[in-house]
Amino acid sequence: MSNAEITAKLRNVARDVDDLLANISTGKDIAVVLAESREAKNVARAAGMAEDEISAAFQSGLS
């Protein structure tokens, strides 16, 4: 998975979290969103992305 794909995945997870926090149904259970977040972050770390890059990608998905 490329850094661009990982960044996109982190942004999507952040949007799901943002939607849940805004009490909008995403069709996903909170446990699923959290698992996806952990998975995306682990993939990013394995690809060599720094924590600040991961945080920036995640935060860019938040409104």
A tleap script that builds the chain and sets N, CA, C and O, in Angstrom:
source leaprc.protein.ff14SB
mol = sequence {
  NMET SER ASN ALA GLU ILE THR ALA LYS LEU
  ARG ASN VAL ALA ARG ASP VAL ASP ASP LEU
  LEU ALA ASN ILE SER THR GLY LYS ASP ILE
  ALA VAL VAL LEU ALA GLU SER ARG GLU ALA
  LYS ASN VAL ALA ARG ALA ALA GLY MET ALA
  GLU ASP GLU ILE SER ALA ALA PHE GLN SER
  GLY LEU CSER
}
set mol.1.N position { 0.857 -1.164 0.000 }
set mol.1.CA position { 0.000 0.000 0.000 }
set mol.1.C position { 0.908 1.233 0.000 }
set mol.1.O position { 1.858 1.304 0.779 }
set mol.2.N position { 0.623 2.180 -0.853 }
set mol.2.CA position { 1.441 3.390 -0.950 }
set mol.2.C position { 1.074 4.370 0.164 }
set mol.2.O position { 0.031 4.249 0.806 }
set mol.3.N position { 1.966 5.350 0.375 }
set mol.3.CA position { 1.683 6.375 1.390 }
set mol.3.C position { 0.408 7.143 1.049 }
set mol.3.O position { -0.354 7.506 1.945 }
set mol.4.N position { 0.173 7.389 -0.225 }
set mol.4.CA position { -1.050 8.101 -0.628 }
set mol.4.C position { -2.287 7.283 -0.285 }
set mol.4.O position { -3.284 7.835 0.183 }
set mol.5.N position { -2.235 5.981 -0.509 }
set mol.5.CA position { -3.368 5.107 -0.179 }
set mol.5.C position { -3.577 5.046 1.331 }
set mol.5.O position { -4.711 5.059 1.811 }
set mol.6.N position { -2.478 4.978 2.072 }
set mol.6.CA position { -2.564 4.941 3.531 }
set mol.6.C position { -3.147 6.250 4.054 }
set mol.6.O position { -4.006 6.248 4.935 }
set mol.7.N position { -2.673 7.366 3.506 }
set mol.7.CA position { -3.183 8.673 3.913 }
set mol.7.C position { -4.678 8.775 3.642 }
set mol.7.O position { -5.432 9.277 4.475 }
set mol.8.N position { -5.105 8.299 2.479 }
set mol.8.CA position { -6.533 8.323 2.135 }
set mol.8.C position { -7.331 7.472 3.119 }
set mol.8.O position { -8.423 7.855 3.539 }
set mol.9.N position { -6.778 6.317 3.481 }
set mol.9.CA position { -7.471 5.432 4.422 }
set mol.9.C position { -7.597 6.100 5.794 }
set mol.9.O position { -8.648 6.022 6.430 }
set mol.10.N position { -6.531 6.753 6.246 }
set mol.10.CA position { -6.571 7.457 7.533 }
set mol.10.C position { -7.603 8.581 7.498 }
set mol.10.O position { -8.332 8.785 8.468 }
set mol.11.N position { -7.666 9.300 6.397 }
set mol.11.CA position { -8.656 10.379 6.265 }
set mol.11.C position { -10.076 9.825 6.319 }
set mol.11.O position { -10.950 10.404 6.964 }
set mol.12.N position { -10.300 8.710 5.645 }
set mol.12.CA position { -11.631 8.099 5.640 }
set mol.12.C position { -12.035 7.643 7.035 }
set mol.12.O position { -13.180 7.830 7.446 }
set mol.13.N position { -11.096 7.047 7.762 }
set mol.13.CA position { -11.388 6.623 9.134 }
set mol.13.C position { -11.710 7.845 9.991 }
set mol.13.O position { -12.638 7.812 10.800 }
set mol.14.N position { -10.946 8.921 9.814 }
set mol.14.CA position { -11.197 10.133 10.582 }
set mol.14.C position { -12.582 10.691 10.275 }
set mol.14.O position { -13.275 11.169 11.173 }
set mol.15.N position { -12.984 10.633 9.020 }
set mol.15.CA position { -14.326 11.108 8.654 }
set mol.15.C position { -15.401 10.264 9.334 }
set mol.15.O position { -16.413 10.790 9.797 }
set mol.16.N position { -15.176 8.954 9.390 }
set mol.16.CA position { -16.121 8.077 10.078 }
set mol.16.C position { -16.209 8.444 11.555 }
set mol.16.O position { -17.302 8.497 12.120 }
set mol.17.N position { -15.065 8.697 12.181 }
set mol.17.CA position { -15.033 9.087 13.590 }
set mol.17.C position { -15.765 10.414 13.760 }
set mol.17.O position { -16.572 10.576 14.675 }
set mol.18.N position { -15.477 11.352 12.878 }
set mol.18.CA position { -16.129 12.657 12.939 }
set mol.18.C position { -17.643 12.515 12.824 }
set mol.18.O position { -18.389 13.159 13.561 }
set mol.19.N position { -18.093 11.672 11.900 }
set mol.19.CA position { -19.526 11.433 11.730 }
set mol.19.C position { -20.139 10.820 12.984 }
set mol.19.O position { -21.233 11.202 13.398 }
set mol.20.N position { -19.435 9.877 13.580 }
set mol.20.CA position { -19.945 9.262 14.806 }
set mol.20.C position { -20.039 10.290 15.921 }
set mol.20.O position { -21.015 10.313 16.670 }
set mol.21.N position { -19.027 11.137 16.029 }
set mol.21.CA position { -19.034 12.160 17.068 }
set mol.21.C position { -20.158 13.166 16.852 }
set mol.21.O position { -20.704 13.712 17.811 }
set mol.22.N position { -20.495 13.404 15.611 }
set mol.22.CA position { -21.586 14.330 15.296 }
set mol.22.C position { -22.941 13.637 15.370 }
set mol.22.O position { -23.976 14.228 15.064 }
set mol.23.N position { -22.913 12.363 15.785 }
set mol.23.CA position { -24.122 11.570 15.945 }
set mol.23.C position { -24.850 11.332 14.624 }
set mol.23.O position { -26.080 11.284 14.583 }
set mol.24.N position { -24.088 11.185 13.558 }
set mol.24.CA position { -24.641 10.858 12.247 }
set mol.24.C position { -24.338 9.393 11.987 }
set mol.24.O position { -23.207 8.943 12.171 }
set mol.25.N position { -25.327 8.666 11.570 }
set mol.25.CA position { -25.136 7.241 11.323 }
set mol.25.C position { -24.282 7.020 10.087 }
set mol.25.O position { -24.599 7.507 9.002 }
set mol.26.N position { -23.198 6.283 10.263 }
set mol.26.CA position { -22.342 5.924 9.139 }
set mol.26.C position { -22.632 4.495 8.679 }
set mol.26.O position { -22.058 4.009 7.704 }
set mol.27.N position { -23.522 3.846 9.394 }
set mol.27.CA position { -23.783 2.453 9.081 }
set mol.27.C position { -22.731 1.536 9.683 }
set mol.27.O position { -22.720 0.332 9.425 }
set mol.28.N position { -21.835 2.122 10.496 }
set mol.28.CA position { -20.781 1.332 11.115 }
set mol.28.C position { -20.887 1.439 12.623 }
set mol.28.O position { -21.213 2.498 13.160 }
set mol.29.N position { -20.617 0.367 13.284 }
set mol.29.CA position { -20.548 0.321 14.737 }
set mol.29.C position { -19.244 0.998 15.173 }
set mol.29.O position { -18.245 0.947 14.456 }
set mol.30.N position { -19.258 1.622 16.332 }
set mol.30.CA position { -18.059 2.299 16.838 }
set mol.30.C position { -16.881 1.328 16.934 }
set mol.30.O position { -15.742 1.723 16.685 }
set mol.31.N position { -17.133 0.081 17.287 }
set mol.31.CA position { -16.058 -0.902 17.392 }
set mol.31.C position { -15.405 -1.145 16.034 }
set mol.31.O position { -14.194 -1.350 15.952 }
set mol.32.N position { -16.203 -1.123 14.975 }
set mol.32.CA position { -15.673 -1.310 13.623 }
set mol.32.C position { -14.790 -0.128 13.238 }
set mol.32.O position { -13.702 -0.311 12.692 }
set mol.33.N position { -15.258 1.074 13.520 }
set mol.33.CA position { -14.485 2.279 13.195 }
set mol.33.C position { -13.163 2.286 13.959 }
set mol.33.O position { -12.120 2.610 13.390 }
set mol.34.N position { -13.201 1.934 15.237 }
set mol.34.CA position { -11.973 1.898 16.030 }
set mol.34.C position { -11.008 0.835 15.521 }
set mol.34.O position { -9.800 1.064 15.479 }
set mol.35.N position { -11.527 -0.316 15.136 }
set mol.35.CA position { -10.675 -1.371 14.580 }
set mol.35.C position { -10.038 -0.914 13.272 }
set mol.35.O position { -8.861 -1.180 13.030 }
set mol.36.N position { -10.805 -0.230 12.429 }
set mol.36.CA position { -10.268 0.285 11.171 }
set mol.36.C position { -9.188 1.325 11.440 }
set mol.36.O position { -8.185 1.387 10.729 }
set mol.37.N position { -9.397 2.139 12.466 }
set mol.37.CA position { -8.406 3.150 12.824 }
set mol.37.C position { -7.100 2.493 13.252 }
set mol.37.O position { -6.025 2.885 12.799 }
set mol.38.N position { -7.192 1.500 14.120 }
set mol.38.CA position { -5.991 0.790 14.568 }
set mol.38.C position { -5.291 0.128 13.395 }
set mol.38.O position { -4.067 0.188 13.281 }
set mol.39.N position { -6.067 -0.505 12.523 }
set mol.39.CA position { -5.494 -1.186 11.365 }
set mol.39.C position { -4.779 -0.198 10.445 }
set mol.39.O position { -3.653 -0.447 10.013 }
set mol.40.N position { -5.434 0.917 10.150 }
set mol.40.CA position { -4.846 1.915 9.251 }
set mol.40.C position { -3.561 2.487 9.851 }
set mol.40.O position { -2.580 2.691 9.136 }
set mol.41.N position { -3.565 2.743 11.146 }
set mol.41.CA position { -2.367 3.276 11.792 }
set mol.41.C position { -1.239 2.251 11.795 }
set mol.41.O position { -0.078 2.614 11.604 }
set mol.42.N position { -1.559 0.991 12.008 }
set mol.42.CA position { -0.537 -0.054 11.970 }
set mol.42.C position { 0.056 -0.207 10.577 }
set mol.42.O position { 1.262 -0.404 10.428 }
set mol.43.N position { -0.790 -0.116 9.562 }
set mol.43.CA position { -0.310 -0.188 8.178 }
set mol.43.C position { 0.608 0.991 7.899 }
set mol.43.O position { 1.658 0.831 7.276 }
set mol.44.N position { 0.217 2.169 8.356 }
set mol.44.CA position { 1.028 3.368 8.146 }
set mol.44.C position { 2.391 3.231 8.822 }
set mol.44.O position { 3.420 3.560 8.232 }
set mol.45.N position { 2.390 2.748 10.049 }
set mol.45.CA position { 3.658 2.558 10.770 }
set mol.45.C position { 4.537 1.530 10.058 }
set mol.45.O position { 5.744 1.728 9.921 }
set mol.46.N position { 3.935 0.444 9.609 }
set mol.46.CA position { 4.688 -0.600 8.908 }
set mol.46.C position { 5.273 -0.074 7.598 }
set mol.46.O position { 6.312 -0.550 7.142 }
set mol.47.N position { 4.601 0.909 6.997 }
set mol.47.CA position { 5.088 1.502 5.750 }
set mol.47.C position { 6.147 2.567 6.005 }
set mol.47.O position { 6.696 3.141 5.065 }
set mol.48.N position { 6.434 2.830 7.286 }
set mol.48.CA position { 7.484 3.773 7.630 }
set mol.48.C position { 7.029 5.209 7.808 }
set mol.48.O position { 7.853 6.119 7.894 }
set mol.49.N position { 5.718 5.418 7.866 }
set mol.49.CA position { 5.229 6.780 8.092 }
set mol.49.C position { 5.496 7.182 9.535 }
set mol.49.O position { 5.325 6.382 10.455 }
set mol.50.N position { 5.913 8.420 9.723 }
set mol.50.CA position { 6.172 8.949 11.060 }
set mol.50.C position { 4.844 9.264 11.742 }
set mol.50.O position { 3.825 9.469 11.084 }
set mol.51.N position { 4.876 9.298 13.069 }
set mol.51.CA position { 3.653 9.563 13.835 }
set mol.51.C position { 3.026 10.904 13.456 }
set mol.51.O position { 1.802 11.022 13.401 }
set mol.52.N position { 3.863 11.919 13.195 }
set mol.52.CA position { 3.306 13.217 12.828 }
set mol.52.C position { 2.622 13.169 11.469 }
set mol.52.O position { 1.637 13.874 11.251 }
set mol.53.N position { 3.128 12.346 10.549 }
set mol.53.CA position { 2.481 12.167 9.246 }
set mol.53.C position { 1.134 11.462 9.411 }
set mol.53.O position { 0.145 11.824 8.774 }
set mol.54.N position { 1.119 10.449 10.277 }
set mol.54.CA position { -0.111 9.697 10.534 }
set mol.54.C position { -1.155 10.629 11.154 }
set mol.54.O position { -2.312 10.643 10.735 }
set mol.55.N position { -0.735 11.401 12.152 }
set mol.55.CA position { -1.653 12.336 12.808 }
set mol.55.C position { -2.179 13.378 11.829 }
set mol.55.O position { -3.367 13.698 11.835 }
set mol.56.N position { -1.296 13.904 10.992 }
set mol.56.CA position { -1.709 14.919 10.018 }
set mol.56.C position { -2.727 14.346 9.034 }
set mol.56.O position { -3.710 15.008 8.700 }
set mol.57.N position { -2.495 13.124 8.573 }
set mol.57.CA position { -3.426 12.490 7.645 }
set mol.57.C position { -4.780 12.263 8.305 }
set mol.57.O position { -5.824 12.511 7.702 }
set mol.58.N position { -4.753 11.789 9.553 }
set mol.58.CA position { -5.984 11.537 10.287 }
set mol.58.C position { -6.735 12.845 10.531 }
set mol.58.O position { -7.942 12.928 10.301 }
set mol.59.N position { -6.021 13.849 10.991 }
set mol.59.CA position { -6.671 15.122 11.306 }
set mol.59.C position { -7.233 15.808 10.069 }
set mol.59.O position { -8.211 16.550 10.162 }
set mol.60.N position { -6.628 15.570 8.918 }
set mol.60.CA position { -7.135 16.196 7.697 }
set mol.60.C position { -8.509 15.635 7.324 }
set mol.60.O position { -9.240 16.251 6.547 }
set mol.61.N position { -8.858 14.490 7.864 }
set mol.61.CA position { -10.175 13.909 7.613 }
set mol.61.C position { -11.248 14.411 8.562 }
set mol.61.O position { -12.438 14.193 8.336 }
set mol.62.N position { -10.820 15.091 9.637 }
set mol.62.CA position { -11.774 15.634 10.605 }
set mol.62.C position { -12.265 17.002 10.130 }
set mol.62.O position { -11.536 17.752 9.480 }
set mol.63.N position { -13.498 17.300 10.467 }
set mol.63.CA position { -14.015 18.616 10.048 }
set mol.63.C position { -13.715 19.662 11.083 }
set mol.63.O position { -14.073 20.827 10.905 }
savepdb mol mol.pdb
quit
